[in-house]
Structures are given as C-alpha cells and as structure tokens.
Amino acid sequence: MGKLYYNYRDILKAPRLALMGKNIFIMLFHVMLGYAIYLMLTYAAYLIQGLSIKQVWHLYALFPFGKLEFENNWAKFVWYVGSVFWIAMFLRGSLGVARSAFEELRGNFFFSMREAFRFTRKNGRIVYRSIVAVIVFLAFLVLLGVVVGLIGKIPIFGELFYGFFYDFPFFVVSLFAVLVIFLLCTLILTGPAVAAVKGEDTMTTLFDAFSTITSQPLRWTLYLAGSYILARVTTFVLAYASFRAIQFTNWTTMLVMGEKQANLFSLGAREVFANFPYMNFFAGLPYITRLNPGDFFDVGYVNDVSWSMSAGGVFLMIGLVFILFFIISYFLNTMVCAQVIAFLDIRNATHNEKLAFIPEDELEQNMESEFDGKKSD
C-alpha cells in the first residue's frame, strides 16, 4: 500500500483498502447475516401484528426498511431485536475490516480472513461493551432527570428547587449528555477502528475513541468528510461497473437461452430493483447523476411459469441481493478503513506515535504497560 504520510493524503488509501477481496468478504458476510436475521424477525413482527406474509411482501418485499409502524408491543420488541442484531453484525464486520486494513498498512500482507474472524471473535466484546457502557451512562442521566422531575412535583419546595438549580447543575448535566450522545454516534465509526489498532479493554477503547475526536475535532471532521466523498464517488463507479457486468452476463447468456433468459432475469430482478429504497444513494452522485436500473435492464412481468423457472428466479433474486450488498459493503468498508487511517494520523499528531510502524510484540507490550499504568492510577 505504500508508506503512510500521516497527513490528509493518507485518506486516499481508504478506497483501495476497502476493495480488497478479504475485506469485502468480511463485511459482506456480517452484513448479510445481520440482514437475514433482521428480515426474518421483521416479518415475524408483522405476523405478530396480524398481517400475513403475502401482505408484508406486497408492502416491502425483501427490504422492510424506512418507516415501519408497529402497534403491538411484542411486535416492536421483535423488530428491535432484529435491528440491534444487524447493528451488532455491522460492528463486528467493521472490527474485522479495520484489523485487516491496519495489518495491510503495517505491511503484513499475509493477514488472512481466518485471522480476521478469529480477531473479531476474541475482541468483538470490547466494541459492544464500549457502546453499552455509554448507553448505560446515558440511561443513568435520564434517571437523574426523572428524579429531579419527581422532586419538582413537590408543592412549594419543588418549584423553588427546580427554578433555583435549573442552570446549575441541571442545564450543565444536560449539555454534557448532549455531548455524550454525539460521541455515542461517532463511537459506531471510531470504536471498531480503535479496538482494531490498540484497544485492549473497554475503557481504553472509549478513552482513545473519544480523544481522537475531542483532541483534534476539525482534523477528524475533515477526514470523515473526505472519506464520505470518496466513498460516494467510488461506490458509484463500482455500482456502474456492477450493472454493466450484469448487463454483459445477460447479453452473453441470452445468445443461447434467448427469451428464457429474459423471463428468468425478470422473475428475479423485478422485486429487487423495484423495491430497494436506497438505490439513489449507493448508485448516484448528488446533483450530478444517478444510475437507474431501468436504463440497464428490461424487466417485465412474467406469468404462467414452471416451478423450475420460479425456483431459478428465486435463486437469481438472492444473487442480485448479494450484488447490492456487495456494493453497500464497499461503501461501508471505505468509511471503516478511513477511520483506521484517521486514528493513526491523529494519534501520531497528538502522541507522536507511529502505530503502523511499531512491531506487533512491542505494540502489545505498550498496550499492556498503558493498561497497568491506568490501573495503578
């Protein structure tokens, strides 16, 4: 990958790291696993609410995203479980990709997918515990607000107490809570990168993830904005190449299959391209252009087909969903790899540590000594 400059030029490495086959597979595996469980649990939630599978399919097909309405509390709970599982899988995939990207930046070109999966199994709990710890702390602040509200309901004393202490400490604590909520949102991006590079435990990951942003917020924001622009542009290019590849596959196979190929593709592609709600985001550039599947594929309705054609259409539909999530995985990988680069650069600027050049045994020794120092303090 070449040397690290420890400045803004390093961000240009993110798209190349993201496109590596092992990194794509790591993210695709976790995202698809999370999607499959989310899809099943979302359908189960609607079944609990009283809808039939046919009705849910008519509403959302394979993509029950966006604004979903559940009146039954059990249905909401089931949907929440599916959503949390998908987020957990994304974080786990991000951790594996971040570790693989870090090893690549260090010059370890033989770091395998098996090692990446082993790393996520061993260290995934660090990212989960970090996020849960922040959520628990926010819940504690909410509980404090409830206690203050209960005190405020006391006649006479409650009004005086609430009015007198409104600015301090109530407002100050709330301002701190807003900062923590912001850091929680950024932790989804920074947490896996920090844990992949040097996170040894929950508190170390939290401290390094938050200090990465608070120590140089402008620098981190520029890295984030730059990686987002790169991700949008390169994902658009990948989506265009993928659509052309599908088009080429259809053309070459149609030379022999003829109308049968067109009908089979229509059976599989109709629901995918018609119902995927984020096509404009992943296959478009704002204010410039966007890819419309209708310009690449002629997809029509097919009636009275055999069971084998129906089964083949289902297989093709699943394959197209994999292609869509392949494109999505590349976008996510670019953002994740950029966070690894941002952490390395900011850490060098604030601590004069070139973590990518430190041997692995020395890096682990530094982490252990840092952790022991914190415990002694």
N, C-alpha and C positions, 0 to 999 in steps of 0.2 A: 504493500500500500504506500510505500514511501515514508519519509520522515514526517514527524509532527512539527509544525511551526509554532505551536502554542499561541496562535492568534486566529483571526477570523477566517484565514484561508483553509484552516483545517475542516471547516464545516462542509467544504466541497467533497470531502471524502465520504460523507454520510450516504449519498445515493449509491455509491459503488459498494460500500459495505452492506447496504440493505439488500442489494440484488444477488448477493452470494447465495448459492443453492441451499447450503445448510441453514442459513439464516431465514430464508424464505420458508423452508420446510418447518423449522422450529415454530415460527409464528403461525403459519398456516395450520399446523397440527393443533395447536392450542386454541386458536380462534374457531376452527371448525368444530372441535369438540365442545367448546362453550356454546357455539351456535346450535348444535344438535340438541344439547340438553335444554337450552333456552326455548327452542322451537317446540319440543315435546311438552315442556312444562307450561308454556303459554297456551297451547292447545288444550292441555288438561285444565288450566284455569278457566278457559271459556266453557269447557264441558261442565265444570262445577257450577258455572253461572247459568247453565241451562241451554246453551247453544249446541247445535250438532256440528260434527266435523265438516259436513258439507257447507254449513253456513259460515263457519270460520274460514274455510278455504275460499269461499266466494268473497269474503271481506279482505283477506290478507294473503292468501295463497302461502308461499314459503317465507314471507317476510312480514311477520307481525310486529312492525316497528312503529315508531311515532306515538301518537296519542292513543293510548288504549284505555278503555273505560271498563272498570270492574265494580259492580255494586256489591258483590258478595265478598265478605272479608276473607274467607278462606281462599277464594279465587285470587284476591290481591296478594295474599301470603305466598301462594304457589308461584305467582308471577315474579314476586320479589326474590324468591329463592333462585329461580332461573336467571334473573338479571344479575344477582350477586355472583352466581357461579360463573357466568360469562365474563364478568369483570375480573374475577379471580384467575380465570384461564388466560385472559389478556395479560395480566400482571406476571403470571408465570412464564408466558411466552416472551414477554419483554425482558425478563430477567435472563432467560436463556440466550436471546439475541444479543443483549448487552454484554454478556460474558464472552460470547463468541466474537463480537466486534472488538472488545478490549484485547482479547488474545491476538487477534489479527493485527491490531495496532502495535502490539508489543513484538510482532514478528514471529509469533507462534502459529505458523500456517498449517500445522498438523492437528490443531484442536478440532476434535470431531464432534458430530452431533451427539454421539453417545455420551461424551464427556459433558456436553452442554445440558443434556437431560439429567445426567447424574448431579450436576451442579444445581439445577432447579429443584430437584427432589430434596437436596440437602439444605439449600438456603432459601427456598421459597417462603418458609415461615417467617423469615426476617422481614420481608416486604409486607406480608399480611399483618404481622404484629405491629409494624410501624403505623400502618393505616388504621388498624383497630385502636391502637393507643390514642391517636389523635381524635378519633370518633368518640371514644370513651371520655376523653378530656372535654370535648365539646358538650357531651351529654351532661357532664358534671356542671358546666357553666349554665346550661339550660335549667338544671335542677336548682341551682342557686337563684336564678330568676324566678322560678316558681315559688321558692321560699320567700323571696322578697315580696312577691305578689300576695302571698298569704298574710305576711306581716302588714302590708298596705291595706288589707281589708279590715284591720282592727280599727274600731271607731276612735276618732281623735288622734290617738298615738300613731296610727297607720298613716294618716295624711301628713302629719308632721315629719315622721321618719322618712317617708318616700320623697317628699319635697326637699328635705334638708340634704339627703345623701344622693340626690339624683345625679349630680355631676361627678362626684367622687364618693364612693367607688363605682356606682352603677354604670355610668357612661364610659369610664375608663376600662372597666372589665368588658363591656360590650364592644368597645373599639378593639381590644385585644382579641376578642372572639372572632371579629370580622377578619383580622389578620390570620388567625389560625385556620379559618375556613378557606381563605385564599391559599395558604400553604398546604392545606389538605388537597386542594385541587391540583396544585403543582406537584405534590408528592407522587401522584399517579405517574407523572413523567420522570421525575428525578429519582424516586425511590429505587426502581429496578436498576438504573444506571449506577447509583452509588453503591448499592448492595453487590452489584456485579464486579465493581472495581476494588472496593476496600471495606465494604460493610461487614463487620464481624458479628454485630449484635444489633438489637432493635434501637437502643439509644444512640449508638454510633451512627447508624443509618439515618435516624431522624435528625441528629445534630448536623451531619455533613450535608444532608439534602436541604435542610433549611438554610444553613450558612452559605451554600452555593448560591442561593437566590438573594439572601439579605446582604451578603458581603459585597456583591457586585450585581445589583439588580438590572442596571442598564445593559451590561455585557450579556447577562443571561437572557434578557428580553430580545436583544439583537440576534443572539444565537437561535432562539426559539422562532423568531420571525423569519430569519433566513432559512432555517430548516423547513418551515412550513411552506415557504415559496418554492424551495427546491422540491419538496415532496409533491406539491400540486403539479408542478411542471413535469417532473419525471414520471409521475403516475399517469398523467395524461398521455405521455409518449408511450408508456407501457400498455395503457388501455387501447390506444390506436393500433399498436403492433399486435395485441391480442385479438382485436376484432379482425384485423387483416389475416391473421393466422387462421381464425375460424372460417373466414371467407374463403381462404385458399383451400382449407380442408374440404369445405362444402363443394367447391368447384371441381377439385380433383376426383372426389368420390362420386360426384354426380355424373362424371363422364361414363361410368359403368352402371351405377344404380338408377340414374335417371330420375323420374318423378318420385320413386320410392324414397330416395334420399331427401327430397324436398319435403315430403309428407312427414318423414321421421323427424327431421330437424324442426319442423313446425310444431309437432307434438311436444318436443322437449323444450323448445325455446320460447314458446308463446307466453307461458306463465312467468318465466324468469325475467325476460326483458320488459314485459308489460307491468310487472308488479314491484320490481326492485326500486325503492324510493330514492336512492342516493346516487343514481346514475349520473346526474348532472355534476355532483360534487367530485366523484372519482374519475369521471371521463370528460371533464370540462375545465376550461380556464376562465375565470371571471372576467367579464367584459371583453373577451376575445373570441372564444369559440367553445363548442361542446360537441361531443360525439353522440349522434343519435343512432341507436341500433337499427332503426328503420332504413337508414341510408346504406347499411351494410348487408342486412339480411331481409329477405322477403318472407315474412312469417304470416301464414294464414291459418284459418280454421280447417281442421280435417275431421270428417265424420266417417262412421262405419269402418273402423279399422279392426284388424285381427288382434287377438290377445298378445301375440308376439310383437306387433307394431306398438301396442300400448306399453308393453314392458320395455321395449327398446327406447321409447320416448321418455319413460321414467328414468332409465339409466342415463340418457343424454341430458335430461334436465338436471340430474345430480351433478353430472360432469360440468355443465355450464355454471352451476352454483360454485363449484370448486374454482373455476376460472375467475369468477367475480371476486371470490375471497382471496385468490392469489393476488389480484390487483390491489385489494384492500390491504393485504398483509405487507405488500411492498411499501405502501404509504406509511403504515404503522412502523415498519422497520426503519424507514428513513428518519422518522421522528425519534425513535429509540436510539439509533446509532448517533444521531446528532446530540442527544442528551449525554451520552458517554463522552463524546468529544468536548462538549461544553464543560462537563465536570472536570475532565483532565486539564483543560486550559485554565479554568478558573482556579482550580486547586494549585496549579503552578504559579498563577499570579498572586494568590493570597498566602501560600505557604512555601513557595519556591520548591515544590515537589514535582518532579517529572515522573509521575507514577508509571507511565508506559515504558520507561527505561530502567525501572528498578527490577532486579531479578525476583522471581516468584518467591523463593525462600526468604529473601530479605524483606519483601513486601509483607509476607505473612508474619515475620518477626516484628516488623514495625507496627502492624495491627495489634499484635499481642501486647507489646510494650505500651502502646497507646491505651489499650483497654485496661491494663493493670494500673496505669497511672491514674485513669479516671476512677477506678475502684478505690485506690488509696486516698484520693482527694475526698 
